[in-house]
Amino acid sequence: MQVADVISSRKEVFSVQEDATVHDVARYLRDRRVRTVGVLEAGGKLVGVISQADISDRVAAENKCPAWMRVSEVMTKDLVTVSPEIPIEECLVLMEKHRIFHLIVINEEKKFLGMISVKDLLWVIASDHKERADLMESFVFPQR
């Protein structure tokens, strides 16, 4: 299975503008029930990501005012990206290597297509193991 198989059914790619306030982004994350979103410049190019952890570590823990801070001040700029064609197993290796929970998915033209999370990967792996277990059960305990 490839990254594209996981993200292709999504209806929306979550992102915010780099000049948005941290307060607005925190509400955006809460309202959409996501933990991380892409950050786009005015021209639509991906320039970073912002997560709940970024807000907690760089704003709340430092006692800074989220209403006065811009996303560009606290976003993560060192991005680990993948193409839609790579196998999900490679995603797990990258996440472990970089100690991250999300990978940025971009195409050959560097267009932001969304993210794949460790939760997505665990869901796929669990589903695959259930299918294998069900298949094995049908061989071991055939219906009469």
Buried (B, 14 or more C-beta within 10 A) or exposed (E): EBBBEBBEEEEEBBBBBBEBBBBBBBEBBEEEEBBBBBBBEEEEEBBBBBBBEBBEEBBEEEEBEBEEBBBBEBBBEEBBBBEBEBEBEEBBEBBEEEEBBBBBBBEEEEEBBBBBBBEBBEEBBEEEEEEEEEEEEEEEEEEE
